[in-house]
Each structure stands twice: as structure tokens, then as C-alpha cells.
Amino acid sequence: MRKIVMSSLVESKKFFHSKVPLITMLALLMVPFIGGFFMFILKDPELAQRMGIISVKAQIVGTADWTSYLSLLAQAISIGGLMVFGFVTSWVFGREYTDRTIKDLLALPISRNTIVLSKFILVLLWCTILSMIVFAVGLIVGNVVDIPGWSPGIVLRGLIVFVICSLLTILLSTPVALFASIGRGYLSPLGFMIFTLVLSQMVAAAGYGHLFPWAVPAIASGAAGSDNAMLGGVSIIIVLLTSILGLMGTLLWWRYADQN
């Protein structure tokens, strides 16, 4: 346990000395501000047109209320989180190969399993912190915009959906670590993320999104409309199995693969 804590602290020090935390935070912080912008327009489209924010021909569909706004945050963290959380994971695991520090890392008197687990702990903590920041800033932006329909019950339901979507999206980061390890860098995991994101849209459109792990968070957020009613225990189990396979695959790769 002590070695995992020490290794996690070392990984955290390397991580927070890079620009990745700032980049990922700025990327996700766009979500509540963009959502607040749309809510502001939906509140009074005529005022937005007079201010020159949108053109007269522009048509924005939706309603300005807290239910829609919180649903938008959940959808954004489900879809955008796949890219941002995946980027964090690909950097944490891929940088060792890109910076050619993998030999030095494996020469340390620490087991490879400890190194991998400490990296996953860092990814889990930072992605969780990012999600918390997005929701907190979202509440502030929503109050500044003065979105109608506020109630503790609506916010609590929105928080529950947001937390579920965030956790499901974070769990799907483990296969990215496996591809970063196999590909020995950033390109393979980035290509994998784009592939799964595109494929999830196609599978969801075909009506089988609840069986495809990378489409489950978006469906849970309500991005697919009434299709979220199709989600059940099977969908959650599929996501968990995918996460476990990614975790175990990464552990086995680091333990048995030839690290040249």
C-alpha cells in the first residue's frame, strides 16, 4: 500500500508539472459556458437577435429550464468526456514511451503492477475532479444566467444523472491505457478514441447503443431521447466488463510484454 501511495505521488508530480491539467480543465470548462449561452438565447431569442448574438434566420430548438440545462451538462460529459478523459489516460501512459523514460521507470525497485495501478489512480482522481468542477461551474453559470425552473429536486436528479454518466465515461478510459501501452505513444489511443466515438454514433442510430459500451454513457444522459429507457443492468455490466478487461490487459501488457 505504501508503495502505491508513493508511486501515485510521483505520478501526480509528473502530471501536474505538465500542461495537461490546464488543457483538459479549459476544454471541459467550455461545457457549462456554452450551455449557459444557449440557455440565455432560449430564454429570450428576440433579445439575442437585437443584441446581434444570433441572426434572424437562426433557429434554436429547446427550452430554457434547469432540467434541459443539467441534461445538456450530462450529455456533454458523456460525449466530450470520452475524448478528454481518454486524452488524460493516453498522456499518463503514453508519455513514458514518447519521452523515452520507460526503461528508467521499469528499472525502479517497484513492481510493474504498482506503477500501472498508480497511473490509473491518478487518472481516476483527476477525471473525477474535472467532473466535479464542471458541475460546480455549471451551477454558478446557471444562476448567473438566471435559468428558470430551479428546485432542489431537479438539481439532485440532474446531479445523480451527471455522476452516473461521469463514472461510466471514466470507466471506459482503461482500454485507452491498453492501446497507449501497445502503441507505445499517443497516436494509437487517440485513433482508438475517435474510432469508438464514431462507431458509438452508428451503433446507437441502429438501435443497439445499449449494448455498445462507448454509447452507454450518452444514452444514460438522455442524448438519444427516449432510448435511455432501454438501459438496464446489462448495459452497466457491459461497461464494467470493458473497464475490467482494459485494466487487466494493461496490467498484463506491462508485466509480460517485451519492453525494449
C-alpha positions as CSV (number, residue, x, y, z in Angstrom):
1,M,0.0,0.0,0.0
2,R,2.8,2.4,0.9
3,K,4.5,1.8,-2.5
4,I,1.3,2.5,-4.3
5,V,0.8,5.8,-2.4
6,M,4.4,6.8,-3.1
7,S,4.2,5.8,-6.7
8,S,0.9,7.7,-7.1
9,L,2.5,10.9,-5.6
10,V,5.3,10.6,-8.1
11,E,2.9,10.2,-11.0
12,S,0.9,13.2,-9.7
13,K,4.0,15.3,-9.6
14,K,4.9,14.5,-13.2
15,F,1.3,15.1,-14.3
16,F,0.8,18.4,-12.6
17,H,4.1,19.7,-13.9
18,S,2.8,19.3,-17.4
19,K,0.2,21.4,-19.3
20,V,-2.3,18.5,-19.5
21,P,-4.3,19.5,-16.3
22,L,-4.7,23.1,-17.6
23,I,-5.6,22.0,-21.1
24,T,-8.1,19.4,-20.0
25,M,-9.7,21.8,-17.5
26,L,-10.1,24.5,-20.0
27,A,-11.5,22.1,-22.6
28,L,-14.3,20.8,-20.2
29,L,-15.0,24.3,-18.7
30,M,-16.3,25.3,-22.1
31,V,-19.2,23.0,-21.5
32,P,-21.1,25.0,-18.8
33,F,-20.4,28.3,-20.5
34,I,-21.6,27.1,-23.9
35,G,-24.7,25.6,-22.1
36,G,-25.3,28.9,-20.3
37,F,-25.0,30.7,-23.7
38,F,-27.7,28.5,-25.2
39,M,-29.9,28.9,-22.2
40,F,-29.5,32.7,-22.4
41,I,-30.6,32.6,-26.1
42,L,-33.5,30.3,-25.5
43,K,-34.8,32.5,-22.6
44,D,-35.3,35.4,-25.0
45,P,-34.5,34.8,-28.7
46,E,-35.7,38.2,-29.7
47,L,-33.3,39.9,-27.3
48,A,-30.5,37.8,-28.6
49,Q,-31.3,38.9,-32.1
50,R,-31.4,42.5,-31.2
51,M,-28.0,42.2,-29.5
52,G,-26.6,40.6,-32.6
53,I,-25.8,37.4,-30.9
54,I,-27.7,35.3,-33.4
55,S,-29.1,36.1,-36.8
56,V,-32.8,36.5,-37.6
57,K,-32.7,33.2,-39.6
58,A,-31.1,31.2,-36.8
59,Q,-33.4,28.6,-35.3
60,I,-32.5,27.1,-31.9
61,V,-34.7,24.2,-30.7
62,G,-35.2,23.6,-26.9
63,T,-36.4,25.1,-23.7
64,A,-34.6,27.2,-21.2
65,D,-35.0,25.5,-17.9
66,W,-32.8,23.7,-15.3
67,T,-33.9,20.2,-16.5
68,S,-32.7,20.9,-20.0
69,Y,-29.5,22.6,-18.8
70,L,-28.5,19.8,-16.5
71,S,-29.3,17.3,-19.2
72,L,-27.0,19.2,-21.5
73,L,-24.2,19.0,-19.0
74,A,-24.6,15.3,-18.6
75,Q,-24.6,14.8,-22.4
76,A,-21.5,16.9,-22.8
77,I,-19.6,15.0,-20.1
78,S,-20.7,11.7,-21.7
79,I,-19.5,12.6,-25.2
80,G,-16.8,15.1,-24.6
81,G,-15.5,13.2,-21.6
82,L,-14.7,10.2,-23.8
83,M,-12.2,12.5,-25.6
84,V,-10.9,14.5,-22.6
85,F,-10.7,11.6,-20.1
86,G,-9.1,9.5,-22.9
87,F,-6.6,12.2,-23.6
88,V,-5.6,12.2,-19.9
89,T,-5.2,8.5,-19.9
90,S,-3.2,8.4,-23.2
91,W,-0.8,11.0,-21.8
92,V,-0.3,9.3,-18.5
93,F,0.5,6.0,-20.1
94,G,1.9,7.1,-23.5
95,R,4.4,9.8,-22.3
96,E,6.7,7.2,-20.8
97,Y,7.3,5.9,-24.4
98,T,7.3,9.2,-26.1
99,D,9.8,10.8,-23.6
100,R,11.8,7.5,-23.6
101,T,11.6,7.2,-19.8
102,I,10.1,3.7,-19.9
103,K,13.4,2.0,-19.3
104,D,14.2,4.2,-16.3
105,L,10.7,3.7,-14.9
106,L,10.9,-0.1,-15.2
107,A,14.4,-0.2,-13.6
108,L,13.0,1.2,-10.3
109,P,12.6,-1.3,-7.4
110,I,8.8,-1.1,-7.8
111,S,6.6,-3.8,-9.4
112,R,5.1,-3.0,-12.7
113,N,1.6,-3.7,-11.3
114,T,2.2,-0.9,-8.8
115,I,3.2,1.5,-11.5
116,V,0.2,0.7,-13.6
117,L,-2.2,1.0,-10.7
118,S,-0.8,4.3,-9.5
119,K,-1.3,5.7,-13.1
120,F,-4.9,4.5,-13.0
121,I,-5.4,6.1,-9.6
122,L,-4.2,9.4,-11.0
123,V,-6.5,9.2,-14.0
124,L,-9.5,8.3,-11.8
125,L,-8.8,11.2,-9.3
126,W,-8.2,13.9,-12.0
127,C,-11.1,12.9,-14.1
128,T,-13.3,12.9,-11.0
129,I,-12.1,16.3,-10.1
130,L,-12.7,17.6,-13.6
131,S,-16.3,16.3,-13.5
132,M,-16.9,18.0,-10.1
133,I,-15.5,21.3,-11.4
134,V,-17.7,21.1,-14.5
135,F,-20.9,20.6,-12.4
136,A,-20.0,23.2,-9.8
137,V,-19.2,25.8,-12.5
138,G,-22.4,24.8,-14.3
139,L,-24.4,25.6,-11.2
140,I,-22.8,29.0,-11.0
141,V,-23.3,29.8,-14.7
142,G,-26.9,28.6,-14.5
143,N,-27.6,31.0,-11.6
144,V,-25.8,33.9,-13.3
145,V,-27.9,33.4,-16.5
146,D,-31.0,33.1,-14.2
147,I,-32.3,29.9,-15.8
148,P,-35.9,29.4,-14.8
149,G,-37.3,26.2,-13.1
150,W,-34.8,25.9,-10.2
151,S,-35.7,23.4,-7.5
152,P,-33.5,21.2,-5.2
153,G,-35.3,18.1,-6.5
154,I,-34.4,18.9,-10.2
155,V,-30.8,19.7,-9.3
156,L,-30.5,16.5,-7.3
157,R,-31.9,14.4,-10.1
158,G,-29.6,16.2,-12.5
159,L,-26.6,15.6,-10.2
160,I,-27.4,11.9,-10.0
161,V,-27.5,11.5,-13.8
162,F,-24.4,13.6,-14.2
163,V,-22.5,11.4,-11.6
164,I,-23.6,8.2,-13.3
165,C,-22.6,9.5,-16.7
166,S,-19.2,10.7,-15.5
167,L,-18.4,7.4,-13.8
168,L,-19.4,5.4,-16.8
169,T,-17.2,7.6,-19.0
170,I,-14.2,7.4,-16.7
171,L,-14.5,3.6,-16.5
172,L,-14.2,3.5,-20.3
173,S,-10.7,5.1,-20.1
174,T,-8.9,1.8,-19.2
175,P,-8.9,0.4,-22.8
176,V,-7.3,3.7,-23.9
177,A,-4.4,2.9,-21.5
178,L,-4.0,-0.5,-23.1
179,F,-3.8,1.0,-26.6
180,A,-1.3,3.6,-25.4
181,S,0.9,0.8,-24.0
182,I,0.6,-1.4,-27.0
183,G,1.1,1.5,-29.4
184,R,3.9,3.0,-27.2
185,G,2.7,6.5,-27.5
186,Y,-0.2,8.9,-28.1
187,L,-1.3,8.1,-31.7
188,S,-2.8,4.7,-31.2
189,P,-5.1,5.7,-28.2
190,L,-6.2,8.9,-30.0
191,G,-7.1,6.9,-33.1
192,F,-8.9,4.4,-30.9
193,M,-10.9,7.2,-29.2
194,I,-12.0,8.7,-32.4
195,F,-13.0,5.2,-33.8
196,T,-15.1,4.3,-30.7
197,L,-16.8,7.8,-30.7
198,V,-17.8,7.5,-34.4
199,L,-18.8,3.8,-34.1
200,S,-20.9,4.6,-31.0
201,Q,-22.9,7.1,-33.0
202,M,-23.5,4.5,-35.7
203,V,-24.4,1.7,-33.3
204,A,-26.8,4.0,-31.4
205,A,-28.5,5.1,-34.6
206,A,-29.0,1.4,-35.4
207,G,-30.8,0.9,-32.1
208,Y,-28.1,-1.2,-30.3
209,G,-26.4,1.6,-28.4
210,H,-27.3,0.0,-25.0
211,L,-25.1,-3.0,-25.9
212,F,-22.1,-0.9,-27.1
213,P,-20.1,0.3,-24.0
214,W,-19.0,3.6,-25.5
215,A,-22.6,4.5,-26.4
216,V,-24.0,3.7,-22.9
217,P,-23.0,7.0,-21.1
218,A,-24.5,9.1,-23.8
219,I,-27.8,7.1,-23.7
220,A,-27.8,7.4,-19.9
221,S,-27.5,11.1,-20.2
222,G,-30.6,11.3,-22.5
223,A,-28.7,12.2,-25.6
224,A,-30.7,9.6,-27.5
225,G,-34.0,10.7,-26.3
226,S,-36.3,8.0,-25.0
227,D,-33.7,5.3,-25.8
228,N,-32.4,5.7,-22.2
229,A,-35.3,3.6,-21.1
230,M,-33.5,0.7,-22.8
231,L,-30.6,0.9,-20.4
232,G,-30.5,-1.7,-17.6
233,G,-28.2,-3.9,-15.7
234,V,-26.9,-5.5,-18.9
235,S,-25.6,-2.1,-20.2
236,I,-23.9,-1.4,-16.9
237,I,-22.3,-4.9,-16.8
238,I,-21.0,-4.4,-20.3
239,V,-19.3,-1.1,-19.3
240,L,-17.8,-2.7,-16.2
241,L,-16.5,-5.7,-18.1
242,T,-15.0,-3.5,-20.7
243,S,-13.3,-1.5,-18.0
244,I,-12.0,-4.6,-16.2
245,L,-10.7,-6.0,-19.5
246,G,-8.9,-2.8,-20.2
247,L,-7.4,-2.7,-16.7
248,M,-6.3,-6.4,-16.8
249,G,-5.0,-6.1,-20.3
250,T,-2.8,-3.1,-19.3
251,L,-1.5,-4.9,-16.3
252,L,-0.7,-8.0,-18.3
253,W,1.0,-6.0,-21.0
254,W,3.2,-4.1,-18.6
255,R,4.1,-7.3,-16.8
256,Y,4.8,-9.7,-19.7
257,A,5.3,-7.7,-22.8
258,D,8.9,-7.2,-24.0
259,Q,9.8,-3.6,-23.0
260,N,12.6,-2.6,-25.4
